[in-house]
């Protein structure tokens, strides 16, 4: 099979997620691609309750979440993580896997990853957090791209209740 181009992976993940949501007798409404932070609205037709969802798709078993500096990652998390996430693994396109995390779960996973990274950096460079923040603010450093790896989210395989429980 031909390698899937990067610009198509988002659509693949979105529409595969729509299909899975529809199988649960829920309405899946993709948002316009310029809707900040939400890719999909899931509606429970019996209760008219709905929830926005962020969808990330990859065949490389890692998913970009956001970019930030170390000193402001907590603020960026609050700004960027506003809903549950569905991670679609298409490394085997014929058998996609879905990992569903609530807003709190994805927040915890990304915070843990970033804090572990900072702690390792501090240990390796015999630095402290204040020094790192000062250096980061004073130079024109590029933001760090934060990702979630497959091994961090394996326990959330097919946990659709992270979404469905919110719209009962």
VOTOR-348861 format. One record per residue: residue number from 1; y, z, x of N, C-alpha, C in turn. Coordinates in steps of 0.2 Angstrom, whole numbers, plus 5000, padded with zeros to 4 digits. Atoms other than C-alpha are relative to their C-alpha. Layout:
<sites>
[site NUM,[Y,Z,X],[Y,Z,X],[Y,Z,X]] ...
</sites>
This chain:
<sites>
[site 1,[4994,5000,5004],[5000,5000,5000],[5006,5000,5004]] [site 2,[4993,5001,4996],[5018,4996,5006],[5003,5007,4999]] [site 3,[4996,4994,5000],[5028,5011,5011],[5006,5000,4995]] [site 4,[4995,5000,5005],[5039,5017,4997],[5007,5001,5004]] [site 5,[4993,4999,4997],[5058,5015,5002],[5003,5007,4997]] [site 6,[4997,4994,5002],[5068,5031,5002],[5004,5000,4994]] [site 7,[4996,5001,5006],[5080,5025,4988],[4996,5000,4994]] [site 8,[5004,5000,5006],[5065,5024,4976],[4997,5006,4999]] [site 9,[5004,4994,5001],[5057,5041,4979],[5003,5004,4995]] [site 10,[4997,4996,5005],[5070,5050,4968],[4998,4998,4993]] [site 11,[5002,5003,5007],[5066,5039,4953],[4993,5001,4999]] [site 12,[5007,4999,5001],[5048,5040,4956],[4998,5007,4998]] [site 13,[5001,4993,5002],[5048,5059,4956],[5003,5002,4993]] [site 14,[4997,4998,5007],[5060,5060,4941],[4996,4997,4994]] [site 15,[5004,5003,5006],[5050,5048,4930],[4993,5003,5000]] [site 16,[5007,4997,5000],[5033,5056,4935],[5001,5007,4997]] [site 17,[4998,4993,5003],[5041,5073,4930],[5001,4999,4993]] [site 18,[4999,5001,5007],[5047,5066,4914],[4993,4999,4996]] [site 19,[5007,5001,5003],[5029,5060,4910],[4996,5006,4999]] [site 20,[5003,4993,5000],[5022,5077,4914],[5003,5004,4994]] [site 21,[4996,4996,5005],[5035,5086,4903],[4998,4997,4993]] [site 22,[5002,5003,5006],[5031,5074,4889],[4993,5001,4997]] [site 23,[5007,4999,5002],[5013,5077,4889],[4999,5007,4997]] [site 24,[4999,4994,5003],[5018,5095,4885],[5003,5001,4993]] [site 25,[4996,5001,5006],[5026,5089,4869],[5007,5003,5000]] [site 26,[4993,4999,4999],[5043,5092,4876],[5004,4994,5001]] [site 27,[4995,5006,4999],[5058,5080,4877],[5003,5000,5007]] [site 28,[4998,5000,4994],[5062,5075,4894],[5006,4994,5000]] [site 29,[4994,5005,5000],[5080,5067,4896],[5003,5000,5007]] [site 30,[4997,5000,4994],[5085,5061,4913],[5007,5000,5000]] [site 31,[4993,5000,5000],[5103,5064,4917],[5002,4994,5004]] [site 32,[4998,5005,4996],[5114,5051,4924],[5000,5002,5008]] [site 33,[5001,4998,4993],[5112,5051,4943],[5006,5003,5003]] [site 34,[4995,4996,4997],[5129,5058,4946],[5002,5007,4997]] [site 35,[5000,4993,5003],[5126,5074,4936],[4999,5005,5006]] [site 36,[5000,4995,4994],[5129,5088,4949],[4995,5005,4999]] [site 37,[5005,4995,5000],[5113,5098,4952],[4995,5000,4995]] [site 38,[5005,5001,5005],[5103,5092,4937],[4998,4993,5000]] [site 39,[5003,5006,5001],[5091,5078,4936],[4997,4998,4993]] [site 40,[5003,5001,5006],[5083,5081,4920],[5001,5006,4995]] [site 41,[4999,4994,5005],[5086,5091,4904],[4993,5000,4996]] [site 42,[5006,4999,5003],[5070,5098,4896],[5002,5003,4993]] [site 43,[4999,4997,5007],[5071,5101,4877],[4994,5001,4996]] [site 44,[5006,4998,5004],[5059,5110,4866],[5002,4999,4993]] [site 45,[4997,5002,5007],[5061,5101,4849],[4999,5005,4995]] [site 46,[5001,4995,5005],[5054,5116,4839],[5006,5005,5000]] [site 47,[4995,4994,4999],[5067,5128,4845],[5007,4997,5001]] [site 48,[4994,5003,4997],[5081,5116,4851],[5003,5003,5006]] [site 49,[4998,4997,4994],[5082,5126,4867],[4999,4995,5005]] [site 50,[5001,5005,4994],[5084,5116,4883],[5002,5004,5007]] [site 51,[4999,4997,4993],[5085,5119,4902],[5001,4994,5004]] [site 52,[4999,5005,4995],[5092,5108,4916],[4995,5002,5006]] [site 53,[5005,4999,4995],[5080,5105,4930],[5002,4995,5006]] [site 54,[4999,5004,4994],[5082,5098,4948],[4993,4998,5002]] [site 55,[5007,5003,4998],[5068,5086,4954],[5001,4998,5007]] [site 56,[5000,5002,4994],[5064,5083,4972],[4994,4997,5002]] [site 57,[5007,5004,4999],[5051,5070,4978],[5000,4998,5007]] [site 58,[5001,5002,4993],[5044,5067,4995],[4992,4998,5001]] [site 59,[5006,5001,4998],[5029,5059,5003],[4998,5003,5007]] [site 60,[5000,4997,4993],[5032,5069,5019],[4999,5007,5000]] [site 61,[5002,4993,5001],[5028,5086,5012],[5005,5005,5002]] [site 62,[4995,4996,4999],[5045,5092,5015],[5006,4998,4995]] [site 63,[4995,5002,5005],[5060,5092,5003],[5007,5003,5002]] [site 64,[4993,4997,4999],[5079,5093,5007],[5003,5003,4994]] [site 65,[4997,4996,5006],[5088,5106,4997],[5008,4999,5001]] [site 66,[4993,5001,4999],[5106,5106,5004],[5001,5001,5008]] [site 67,[4998,4999,4993],[5116,5107,5020],[5006,5005,5000]] [site 68,[4995,4995,5000],[5127,5121,5025],[5000,5003,5008]] [site 69,[5000,4996,4994],[5133,5131,5040],[4997,5007,4999]] [site 70,[5004,4994,5001],[5124,5147,5044],[5005,5005,4997]] [site 71,[4996,4994,5003],[5139,5158,5039],[5002,4999,4993]] [site 72,[4998,5000,5007],[5141,5151,5022],[4994,4998,4995]] [site 73,[5006,5003,5003],[5123,5147,5017],[4999,5004,4993]] [site 74,[5001,4996,5006],[5122,5161,5004],[5005,4998,4994]] [site 75,[4995,5003,5005],[5138,5154,4995],[4997,4993,4997]] [site 76,[5003,5007,5001],[5130,5136,4996],[4994,5001,4995]] [site 77,[5006,4999,5004],[5114,5143,4988],[5002,5001,4993]] [site 78,[4997,4998,5007],[5124,5150,4973],[5003,4994,4997]] [site 79,[4997,5006,5003],[5133,5133,4971],[4995,4995,4999]] [site 80,[5005,5006,5001],[5118,5121,4973],[4994,5002,4996]] [site 81,[5007,4998,5003],[5103,5131,4966],[5002,5003,4993]] [site 82,[4998,4997,5007],[5108,5132,4947],[4995,4999,4995]] [site 83,[5006,5001,5005],[5091,5128,4939],[4994,5000,5003]] [site 84,[5006,5001,4997],[5073,5127,4941],[4999,4994,5004]] [site 85,[5001,5006,4996],[5066,5115,4954],[4993,4997,4998]] [site 86,[5007,5003,5000],[5051,5103,4952],[5000,4996,5006]] [site 87,[5001,5004,4994],[5045,5096,4969],[4994,4996,4998]] [site 88,[5006,5005,5002],[5034,5081,4967],[4998,4997,5007]] [site 89,[5003,5002,4993],[5022,5077,4982],[4997,4994,4998]] [site 90,[5003,5006,5001],[5018,5059,4982],[4997,4997,5006]] [site 91,[5004,5003,4994],[5009,5058,4999],[4994,4997,4998]] [site 92,[5006,5004,5003],[4994,5052,4988],[5003,4998,4994]] [site 93,[4996,5002,5006],[5004,5042,4976],[4996,4999,4993]] [site 94,[5004,5000,5006],[4989,5040,4964],[4999,5007,4997]] [site 95,[5001,4993,5002],[4988,5059,4963],[5006,5004,5002]] [site 96,[4994,4996,4998],[5005,5066,4963],[4999,5008,4998]] [site 97,[5001,4993,5001],[5006,5085,4964],[5007,5003,4998]] [site 98,[4993,4997,5003],[5020,5096,4955],[5000,5007,5002]] [site 99,[4999,4993,4998],[5026,5112,4962],[5007,5002,4996]] [site 100,[4994,4998,5004],[5038,5121,4950],[5002,5007,5001]] [site 101,[4997,4994,4998],[5049,5135,4955],[5006,5002,4995]] [site 102,[4994,4998,5004],[5061,5145,4944],[5006,5000,5005]] [site 103,[4994,4999,4996],[5079,5147,4950],[5000,5006,5005]] [site 104,[5001,4994,4995],[5075,5164,4958],[4995,4999,5005]] [site 105,[5005,5001,4995],[5060,5158,4966],[5002,4995,5006]] [site 106,[4997,5005,4995],[5068,5143,4975],[5005,5004,5004]] [site 107,[4994,4997,4996],[5083,5154,4980],[4997,5005,5005]] [site 108,[5003,4996,4996],[5071,5167,4987],[4997,4996,5006]] [site 109,[5003,5004,4995],[5061,5154,4997],[5005,4997,5005]] [site 110,[4995,5003,4996],[5076,5145,5004],[5004,5006,5004]] [site 111,[4996,4994,4996],[5085,5162,5009],[4995,5003,5005]] [site 112,[5005,4997,4996],[5069,5168,5017],[4999,4995,5006]] [site 113,[5001,5005,4995],[5067,5152,5027],[5006,5000,5005]] [site 114,[4993,5000,4996],[5086,5152,5033],[5000,5006,5004]] [site 115,[5000,4994,4997],[5085,5170,5037],[4995,5001,5006]] [site 116,[5005,5000,4995],[5069,5168,5047],[5003,4996,5006]] [site 117,[4998,5004,4995],[5077,5154,5057],[5006,5003,5004]] [site 118,[4994,4996,4996],[5093,5164,5061],[4997,5005,5004]] [site 119,[5003,4994,4996],[5083,5179,5066],[4996,4997,5007]] [site 120,[5003,5003,4994],[5073,5168,5078],[5005,4997,5005]] [site 121,[4995,5002,4996],[5088,5160,5085],[5004,5006,5004]] [site 122,[4997,4994,4997],[5096,5177,5088],[4996,5003,5006]] [site 123,[5004,4997,4995],[5081,5183,5097],[4999,4995,5006]] [site 124,[5001,5005,4994],[5079,5167,5108],[5006,5000,5004]] [site 125,[4994,5000,4996],[5097,5167,5113],[5004,5006,5001]] [site 126,[4997,4994,4999],[5100,5185,5114],[5007,5001,4997]] [site 127,[4993,5000,5003],[5115,5184,5102],[5000,5005,4994]] [site 128,[5000,4996,5006],[5121,5193,5087],[5003,4996,4994]] [site 129,[4997,5004,5006],[5126,5186,5069],[5007,4999,5001]] [site 130,[4993,5001,4999],[5144,5189,5072],[5002,4995,5005]] [site 131,[4998,5005,4995],[5145,5179,5088],[4998,4993,4997]] [site 132,[5002,5006,5002],[5136,5165,5080],[5005,4997,4994]] [site 133,[4996,5002,5005],[5147,5165,5065],[5007,4998,5003]] [site 134,[4993,5001,4997],[5163,5165,5076],[4999,4993,5003]] [site 135,[5001,5006,4996],[5156,5151,5087],[5000,4994,4995]] [site 136,[5001,5005,5005],[5151,5141,5071],[5007,4998,4997]] [site 137,[4994,5002,5004],[5168,5142,5063],[5005,4997,5005]] [site 138,[4995,5002,4996],[5178,5138,5079],[4998,4993,5003]] [site 139,[5001,5006,4997],[5169,5122,5084],[4998,4995,4994]] [site 140,[5001,5005,5005],[5166,5106,5074],[4992,4998,5000]] [site 141,[5008,5001,5000],[5147,5108,5072],[4998,4997,4993]] [site 142,[5002,5003,5006],[5138,5098,5060],[4996,5005,4996]] [site 143,[5004,4995,5004],[5130,5107,5045],[4993,4999,5001]] [site 144,[5007,5001,4999],[5112,5111,5046],[4997,4998,4993]] [site 145,[5004,5003,5006],[5100,5102,5033],[4994,5005,4999]] [site 146,[5005,4995,5001],[5089,5115,5025],[4995,4997,4995]] [site 147,[5006,5004,5004],[5072,5109,5018],[4995,5006,4998]] [site 148,[5006,4996,5002],[5057,5117,5009],[4994,4996,5002]] [site 149,[5006,5003,4998],[5041,5113,5017],[4994,5001,4995]] [site 150,[5005,5000,5005],[5025,5110,5007],[4996,5007,5000]] [site 151,[5004,4994,4999],[5016,5126,5014],[5004,5006,4997]] [site 152,[4997,4994,5003],[5030,5137,5007],[5000,5000,4992]] [site 153,[5000,5000,5007],[5028,5131,4989],[4993,4998,4997]] [site 154,[5007,5001,5002],[5009,5128,4988],[4998,5004,4994]] [site 155,[5002,4995,5005],[5007,5144,4977],[5003,4998,4993]] [site 156,[4997,5001,5006],[5018,5136,4964],[4998,4993,4997]] [site 157,[5003,5006,5002],[5007,5121,4961],[4999,5000,4992]] [site 158,[5001,5001,5007],[5007,5116,4942],[5003,5006,4996]] [site 159,[4998,4994,5004],[5017,5132,4937],[5006,4998,4995]] [site 160,[4996,5003,5005],[5025,5123,4923],[5004,5006,4995]] [site 161,[4997,4994,5004],[5028,5140,4914],[5007,5002,5003]] [site 162,[4993,4999,4997],[5043,5142,4926],[5005,4997,4996]] [site 163,[4996,5003,5005],[5051,5130,4914],[4999,5001,4993]] [site 164,[5002,5000,5007],[5042,5131,4898],[5002,5007,4997]] [site 165,[4999,4993,5002],[5044,5150,4897],[5007,5001,4998]] [site 166,[4993,4999,5001],[5063,5148,4897],[5002,4997,4994]] [site 167,[4998,5003,5006],[5063,5137,4882],[4996,5001,4994]] [site 168,[5004,4998,5006],[5051,5145,4870],[5004,5002,4994]] 
</sites>
